[in-house]
Amino acid sequence: MCTRIKNCLAMSSFKHLILASLVLAGCAQAPVTPVAADAPDAAAPETAAAIEPVLPDVELSSELLYEFLLAEFASQRGHQALAVEGSQELARLTRDPRLAKRAAQLALESGDMNRAVEAFRFWQETEPSALMATRMLSSLLLRGGKLDEARIEFVKVLKSEEPAVGAVFVQLYTMAASYPDKAAALGLMRGLAAPYPKVAEAHWLVAQLATAASDETLALSEVRRARELKPEWGAPVSLEAQLLNKAEPQKSLSLLQRYLSAHPAAGDLRLQYARALLAQKQYQAARDEFQLLANESPDNVDLPFAIALISLQLNDLSGAESQFKTALLRGGKTQDVIEYFLGQLSEAKEDEAEALTHYLAVTQGEYQFTAQLRVVYLLNKQGRSDEARVQLQQAQAATPAQRVQVLMIEAQLLSEAKKFTEAYKALEQGMVKLPDQPDLLYEAAMLADKLGKFDVSEKHLRHLIKLKPDHAHAYNALGYSLLERNVRIKEALGLVEHALQLTPDDHAIMDSVGWGYYRNGKLDESVLMLKRAFAGNPDPEIAAHLGEVLWIRGDKAEAASIWQDSLKAHPDNAPLQAVMKRYLP
């Protein structure tokens, strides 16, 4: 009895044909980010009944079997070009739609779009009822920029699926959205949608592509028509709200609110509404909406976290803490973030022990470094400076900026412990690995000045000025150091005056300029500048300077009054005490 292809396909071939069907279906229905809530199922619609392909009456010769197996083995071993060539030749020889389908699959997998188009056209020719071939061909033509040819195939798809054409239009969006020429994609789909004026999904498709093409007038017109045709569908509402939100956010909110009143179970639209409220800083209303969502999704980790953050905006610390703890119990990827915020809340409650517990629980993520620095701060605040330094050395500084921060804090801890030499050495060692860092240069200069290393301090400050010519405090620090030592007074005054030109509202620099006038014998100008500085910032050291200049000018009663008032507010300030001891009996 004669063996025929249609009866005797080998088992391996049968498996590959099944695989081909799955791959093709997967390509036609590739998952995409949902475009809107409650959109109709975007999967390819089911046809009323599958039409069996007409199979050719071709004898399965040893030569055909050999060619078939050769193509399959080539495919399995990665020889795509050989597999494509062989499978297409076999399909042409037999005109068997099953082999044409397999050839189309192999051509698609090879990445050769021209071969793939040719193969799908042949499959379509051998099996005219194969809608998958038409769908795939239209997609390939669109991807290849052959819009006129793609239009012909899309028309065929739409006509073949007219009982469920709305779902096809939703599927078309997933294909057209990625096309780089947005205006061309819009033109193509507008033409395809024109014969379907009463199909909501057709108008929605045009609206989506008009949005992508920046034609918001057309987008609004089309999406409103879609909403009129299908008022219960959430996708047009979502898109219209997005469009309105740019220029008329209140109208966008009202639209979402009306829809949710009629469709309270529309979770995606409620989330969009909650986020829109949040963007408009309507925090209480936003929190209420997020709470409704949380009530419907009791296992969701993200919603209590969002509610907690909004509660912080509302200054509802207890509410924020409760929601953070709920999110913590539910687990998820935000555990370290939650622990950090709980630490912040504990600090706000002045519960430092609890804050330390939370900060120490932050073992990774974006807040780890910040949490480690909070641990250092709290330990030092509690008088546990040695522990603070140990924790600081364990801080996970991942960037140069963070390493600078660690060095600055180490120097601060040592300075607070009156270990100025150690603080200076720590900065100098740090600058070997982190040269030209403005903050390190400035802090090292200040410590060098305090230790009497004036040449070193000046070297660092001049280097800083070279790096950052607009660094007002570098000019001020150098000029003030010279003024305090009463050397190079003219140069010093020029430095602090330049600093004031850079930052004319800085009261500390005004104090330096006023002190420079004093050193230059310009007492009246000095008093005016120092009074201006003191009015803006009643700092005890500015009070000390102002009082001294007034005293020297002969205004001793006013000087004594300023000193005494400042001493009441700052009884432990050493510079103020020193100047009063010098002048007051």
C-alpha positions in Angstrom: 0.0 0.0 0.0 1.3 3.4 -0.9 2.5 5.5 2.1 1.3 9.0 2.0 2.6 12.2 3.8 -0.8 13.0 5.1 -1.0 9.7 6.9 2.6 9.0 7.9 4.3 12.0 9.4 7.0 10.8 11.8 6.4 11.3 15.5 9.3 13.8 15.7 7.7 15.8 13.0 4.4 15.8 14.8 6.0 17.1 18.0 7.7 19.9 16.0 4.4 20.9 14.4 2.8 21.2 17.8 5.8 23.3 18.9 5.3 25.5 15.8 1.7 26.2 16.7 2.6 27.1 20.2 5.5 29.4 19.1 3.3 31.1 16.5 0.5 31.6 19.0 2.9 33.0 21.5 4.2 35.5 19.0 0.8 36.6 18.0 -0.2 37.1 21.6 3.0 38.3 23.2 2.3 39.6 26.7 2.4 43.4 27.0 1.8 45.8 29.8 -2.0 46.2 30.2 -3.0 49.4 28.5 -6.0 50.1 30.7 -8.3 48.6 33.2 -11.0 46.2 32.2 -9.9 46.0 28.6 -11.5 43.2 26.6 -9.4 40.1 26.3 -6.7 40.9 23.8 -6.1 37.3 22.8 -6.8 36.3 19.2 -10.6 35.5 19.0 -11.6 31.9 18.5 -13.0 31.1 15.1 -16.4 29.5 14.9 -15.0 26.2 13.7 -11.5 25.1 12.7 -11.3 24.4 9.0 -9.3 21.3 8.1 -6.5 22.1 5.6 -6.5 20.4 2.3 -3.6 18.1 2.2 -1.8 17.1 -1.0 -1.7 13.6 -2.3 2.1 13.2 -2.3 3.9 10.0 -1.8 6.4 10.0 1.1 9.6 9.0 -0.7 12.9 8.2 0.9 14.2 11.4 -0.6 11.5 13.6 0.9 11.9 11.9 4.3 15.6 12.5 4.1 15.1 16.2 3.3 12.6 16.5 6.1 14.9 14.9 8.7 17.9 16.9 7.4 16.0 20.2 8.0 14.9 19.1 11.5 18.4 18.0 12.5 19.8 21.3 11.2 17.3 23.2 13.3 18.1 21.2 16.4 21.8 21.8 16.0 21.6 25.5 15.4 22.2 25.6 11.7 19.3 28.0 11.1 20.1 28.9 7.5 20.3 25.3 6.4 17.1 24.4 8.3 15.2 27.4 6.7 16.4 26.6 3.2 15.6 22.9 3.5 12.2 23.3 5.1 11.1 25.9 2.5 12.3 23.7 -0.4 10.4 20.8 1.1 7.2 22.9 1.5 7.5 24.0 -2.1 7.9 20.5 -3.4 5.0 19.0 -1.5 2.7 22.1 -1.0 1.8 20.5 2.3 0.4 23.2 4.6 1.8 21.5 7.7 5.3 21.7 6.2 4.7 25.2 5.1 3.7 26.1 8.6 6.9 24.5 9.9 9.0 26.4 7.3 7.4 29.6 8.4 8.2 28.9 12.1 11.9 28.1 11.2 12.2 31.3 9.1 10.8 33.3 12.0 13.2 31.8 14.5 16.1 32.5 12.2 15.5 36.3 12.4 15.6 36.7 8.6 12.5 38.8 8.2 12.5 38.6 4.4 12.6 34.8 4.5 9.9 34.8 7.2 7.6 37.0 5.1 8.1 34.8 2.1 7.5 31.6 4.2 4.3 33.0 5.8 3.0 34.1 2.4 3.5 30.5 1.1 1.8 29.0 4.2 -1.1 31.4 3.5 -1.1 30.3 -0.1 -1.2 26.6 0.8 -3.8 27.1 3.6 -6.0 30.1 2.9 -8.1 29.5 6.0 -5.0 29.7 8.3 -5.8 32.9 10.1 -2.6 32.6 12.2 -0.6 32.9 9.0 -2.4 36.1 8.1 -2.0 37.5 11.5 1.7 36.7 11.6 2.3 38.0 8.1 0.6 41.3 9.0 2.7 41.7 12.1 5.9 41.0 10.2 5.1 43.4 7.4 4.4 46.1 10.0 7.6 45.4 11.8 9.5 45.6 8.5 7.9 49.0 7.7 5.9 47.7 4.8 2.7 49.5 5.8 0.8 49.3 2.6 1.3 45.5 2.4 0.5 45.2 6.1 -2.7 47.1 5.6 -4.0 44.5 3.1 -3.3 41.7 5.6 -4.8 43.5 8.6 -8.0 44.1 6.5 -8.2 40.3 6.0 -7.7 39.7 9.7 -10.5 42.2 10.7 -12.9 40.8 8.1 -12.3 37.2 9.2 -12.9 38.1 12.9 -15.9 40.4 12.6 -17.9 38.7 15.2 -15.2 39.6 17.8 -13.5 42.5 15.9 -13.2 44.6 19.1 -10.7 42.2 20.6 -8.7 42.3 17.4 -8.4 46.1 17.6 -7.1 45.8 21.1 -4.6 43.2 19.8 -3.6 45.6 17.0 -2.6 48.2 19.5 0.0 45.8 21.0 1.6 45.6 17.5 1.3 49.2 16.4 2.4 50.8 19.8 6.0 49.7 19.3 6.3 51.0 15.7 8.9 53.9 15.8 7.1 56.2 13.4 4.1 57.1 15.6 2.4 59.3 12.9 2.7 56.5 10.3 1.3 54.0 12.8 -1.6 56.3 13.6 -2.4 56.8 9.9 -2.4 53.1 9.2 -4.7 52.2 12.1 -7.0 55.1 11.5 -7.6 53.8 8.0 -8.3 50.3 9.4 -10.6 51.6 12.1 -12.7 53.8 9.7 -15.0 51.0 8.5 -15.9 50.3 12.1 -17.4 53.6 13.5 -19.5 51.8 16.1 -16.8 49.7 17.5 -15.5 51.3 20.7 -12.2 49.4 20.6 -11.5 50.9 17.2 -11.8 54.4 18.5 -9.8 53.5 21.6 -7.0 52.2 19.4 -6.9 55.4 17.4 -6.9 57.4 20.6 -4.0 55.5 22.0 -1.9 56.0 18.9 -2.9 59.6 18.6 -1.6 60.1 22.2 1.7 58.5 21.2 1.9 60.8 18.1 1.2 63.8 20.3 -2.1 64.6 18.7 -4.1 65.1 21.9 -7.0 66.8 20.2 -7.7 63.7 18.1 -6.9 61.4 21.0 -9.6 63.1 23.2 -12.1 63.1 20.4 -11.6 59.4 19.8 -11.5 58.3 23.4 -14.7 60.1 24.2 -16.4 58.4 21.3 -15.1 55.0 22.6 -16.6 55.9 26.0 -19.9 56.8 24.5 -20.1 53.5 22.7 -19.1 51.4 25.6 -19.6 53.4 28.9 -19.0 50.4 31.1 -15.5 49.8 29.7 -12.8 51.3 31.9 -10.0 51.6 29.3 -11.3 54.8 27.6 -12.0 56.4 31.0 -8.4 55.6 32.0 -7.0 57.1 28.8 -9.2 60.2 28.9 -8.2 60.8 32.5 -4.6 60.6 31.6 -5.0 63.1 28.8 -7.0 65.5 30.9 -4.6 65.3 33.8 -1.9 67.4 32.0 -3.9 70.6 31.6 -7.1 70.0 33.6 -6.3 67.7 36.5 -9.5 68.5 38.3 -11.6 67.3 35.3 -9.5 64.2 35.2 -10.2 63.5 38.9 -13.9 64.1 38.4 -14.1 61.7 35.5 -12.4 59.0 37.5 -14.6 59.7 40.5 -17.8 59.4 38.4 -16.8 56.1 36.9 -15.8 54.6 40.2 -19.1 55.6 41.7 -20.8 53.4 39.1 -18.1 50.7 39.0 -16.6 50.6 42.6 -14.9 47.2 41.9 -12.6 48.7 39.1 -9.4 48.3 41.0 -7.0 49.6 38.3 -9.1 52.7 37.9 -9.2 53.3 41.6 -5.4 53.0 41.8 -5.1 55.5 39.0 -7.5 57.8 40.9 -5.5 57.4 44.1 -2.3 58.2 42.4 -3.8 61.2 40.6 -5.1 62.6 44.0 -1.6 62.1 45.4 0.0 64.0 42.5 -2.4 66.9 43.3 -1.3 66.7 46.9 -4.8 65.8 48.1 -3.3 63.5 50.7 -6.3 62.8 52.8 -8.5 61.8 49.8 -5.6 59.8 48.3 -5.1 57.9 51.6 -8.8 57.1 51.7 -8.6 55.6 48.2 -5.5 53.6 48.9 -7.2 52.3 52.1 -10.2 51.1 50.0 -7.7 49.2 47.7 -6.0 47.8 50.7 -9.3 46.5 52.2 -9.9 44.7 48.9 -6.4 43.2 48.8 -5.5 42.3 52.4 -2.3 40.4 51.4 -0.9 43.2 49.3 2.5 44.5 50.6 2.7 47.7 48.6 -0.6 49.3 49.6 0.0 49.6 53.4 3.5 51.0 52.5 1.9 53.6 50.3 -0.6 54.5 53.0 2.2 54.9 55.5 4.1 57.3 53.3 0.9 59.4 52.7 0.3 59.4 56.5 3.8 60.9 56.9 2.7 63.7 54.6 -0.3 64.2 56.8 1.9 64.2 59.8 0.0 61.3 61.1 2.9 59.5 62.7 1.0 56.9 64.6 -1.0 56.0 61.5 2.2 55.8 59.5 3.8 53.6 62.1 0.8 51.2 62.1 0.8 50.9 58.4 4.6 50.3 58.2 4.3 47.6 60.8 1.5 46.0 58.7 3.6 46.1 55.6 6.5 44.6 57.6 4.4 41.7 58.8 3.4 40.9 55.2 7.0 40.6 54.0 8.2 41.5 50.5 11.1 43.4 49.0 10.6 46.6 50.9 11.5 45.3 54.4 14.7 47.3 54.7 13.0 50.4 53.6 10.2 49.9 56.1 12.7 49.3 58.9 14.4 52.6 58.0 11.2 54.6 58.1 10.2 52.9 61.4 13.6 54.1 62.7 12.8 57.6 61.6 9.4 57.4 63.4 11.1 56.1 66.6 13.4 59.1 66.5 10.5 61.4 66.1 9.0 59.8 69.3 12.4 60.2 70.9 12.6 56.5 71.5 16.3 56.1 70.6 16.6 52.5 71.7 13.8 51.5 69.3 15.2 53.6 66.6 18.6 51.8 66.9 16.8 48.4 66.7 15.1 49.4 63.4 18.2 51.0 61.9 20.3 48.0 62.7 17.7 45.8 60.9 18.5 47.6 57.6 21.0 45.2 56.1 20.8 46.1 52.4 19.2 48.4 49.8 19.2 52.1 49.2 18.7 53.1 52.8 21.4 50.9 54.3 24.2 53.5 54.3 21.9 56.2 55.7 20.6 53.9 58.4 24.2 53.1 59.4 24.9 56.8 59.8 21.8 57.2 61.9 23.2 54.5 64.2 26.5 56.4 64.5 24.7 59.6 65.3 22.5 58.0 68.0 25.3 56.2 69.6 27.4 59.4 69.7 24.4 61.3 71.1 24.2 58.8 73.9 27.8 59.3 74.8 28.9 56.0 73.2 31.5 57.6 71.0 33.8 54.6 70.8 30.9 52.4 69.6 29.9 55.1 67.2 33.4 55.1 65.6 33.3 51.3 65.3 29.9 51.4 63.6 31.2 54.2 61.3 34.1 52.0 60.2 31.6 49.3 59.3 29.5 51.6 57.1 29.0 50.4 53.6 30.2 53.5 51.6 29.6 52.6 48.0 30.4 55.9 46.3 33.1 58.6 46.6 30.5 61.0 48.0 29.6 58.4 50.7 33.3 57.8 51.5 33.8 61.6 51.9 30.8 61.6 54.2 32.2 58.9 56.4 35.6 60.7 56.7 33.8 64.0 57.6 31.8 62.3 60.3 34.9 60.5 61.7 36.6 63.9 61.9 33.6 65.4 63.6 33.4 62.6 66.2 37.1 63.0 67.0 36.8 66.8 67.1 33.9 66.6 69.5 36.1 64.4 71.7 38.8 67.2 71.5 41.0 64.8 69.5 41.9 67.5 66.9 45.2 66.0 65.9 43.6 62.6 65.2 40.8 64.2 63.3 43.2 66.1 61.1 45.3 63.0 60.5 42.1 61.1 59.5 41.3 63.7 56.9 44.8 63.9 55.5 44.9 60.1 55.1 41.5 60.2 53.5 42.6 62.8 51.0 45.4 60.5 49.7 42.6 58.2 48.3 40.1 61.0 47.7 42.1 64.0 46.4 40.4 67.2 45.2 37.3 66.7 47.3 36.1 70.2 48.3 34.5 69.2 51.6 37.6 67.3 52.8 39.9 70.2 51.8 37.8 72.7 53.7 37.5 70.6 56.8 41.2 69.7 56.8 42.0 73.4 56.4 39.8 74.3 59.4 41.5 71.7 61.6 45.0 72.7 60.4 44.2 76.3 61.4 43.0 75.2 64.8 46.2 73.2 65.3 48.3 76.2 64.3 49.3 74.7 61.0 48.6 77.9 59.2 50.7 77.2 56.1 49.0 73.9 55.6 45.6 75.5 56.1 46.3 78.2 53.5 47.6 75.6 51.0 44.4 73.6 51.3 42.2 76.7 51.0 44.0 78.0 48.0 43.8 74.6 46.3 40.1 74.6 47.1 39.7 78.1 45.6 41.5 76.9 42.4 39.1 73.9 42.2 36.0 76.0 43.0 36.5 79.7 42.3 33.0 80.4 43.6 33.6 78.8 47.0 32.7 81.8 49.2 33.5 80.1 52.4 37.0 79.2 51.3 37.8 82.9 50.6 36.2 83.8 53.9 38.1 81.1 56.0 41.4 82.2 54.5 40.7 85.9 55.0 39.4 85.5 58.5 42.4 83.4 59.5 44.7 86.2 58.5 42.5 88.8 60.3 42.5 86.8 63.5 46.3 86.6 63.4 46.4 90.3 62.4 48.7 89.7 59.4 48.4 90.7 55.7 45.3 92.7 56.6 44.8 94.4 53.3 44.9 91.0 51.5 42.6 89.5 54.2 40.0 92.2 53.8 40.0 91.7 50.0 39.4 88.0 50.5 36.4 88.4 52.8 34.9 91.2 50.7 35.1 88.9 47.7 33.4 86.2 49.7 30.6 88.6 50.5 30.2 89.4 46.8 29.7 85.7 46.1 27.1 85.3 48.9 25.8 88.7 49.9 23.3 87.4 52.4 25.7 85.3 54.5 25.8 86.7 58.0 29.0 84.8 59.0 30.8 86.4 56.1 29.3 89.8 57.0 30.9 89.3 60.4 34.3 88.6 58.8 34.0 91.8 56.6 33.0 93.9 59.7 36.0 92.4 61.6 38.2 93.2 58.6 37.1 96.9 58.6 37.9 97.0 62.3 41.4 95.6 61.7 41.8 98.3 59.0 40.7 101.1 61.5 37.4 101.7 59.8 35.3 101.6 63.0 32.1 103.2 61.7 32.0 100.9 58.7 32.8 98.0 61.0 29.9 98.7 63.4 27.4 99.1 60.5 28.5 95.7 59.0 28.6 93.9 62.3 25.2 95.2 63.3 23.8 94.0 60.0 25.3 90.6 60.6 24.0 90.5 64.2 20.5 91.5 63.2 20.3 88.6 60.8 22.0 86.1 63.1 22.4 86.9 66.8 25.4 84.6 67.1 27.5 85.0 70.3 30.7 85.3 68.3 29.2 88.1 66.2 28.1 89.7 69.5 31.7 89.4 70.8 33.0 91.2 67.7 30.3 93.9 67.7 30.8 94.6 71.3 34.6 94.9 71.0 34.4 97.4 68.1 31.7 99.4 70.0 33.9 99.5 73.1 36.9 100.6 71.2 34.8 103.3 69.5 33.8 104.5 72.9 30.2 103.1 73.0 31.0 101.0 76.1 27.5 100.9 77.6 26.0 99.6 74.3 28.9 97.1 74.1 28.3 95.8 77.6 24.6 95.5 77.0 25.1 93.4 73.8 27.6 91.1 75.6 25.4 90.6 78.6 22.3 89.8 76.6 24.2 87.4 74.5 25.8 85.7 77.5 22.3 85.1 79.0 21.4 83.2 75.8 24.8 81.5 75.4 26.3 81.2 78.9 29.0 78.6 77.8 30.4 80.4 74.8 34.1 80.7 75.2 34.9 83.5 72.7 32.2 85.7 74.2 33.5 85.0 77.8 37.0 85.8 76.7 36.3 89.2 75.2 34.1 90.2 78.2 36.9 89.2 80.6 39.3 91.4 78.6 37.2 94.6 78.7 34.8 94.4 81.6 36.1 95.1 85.1 
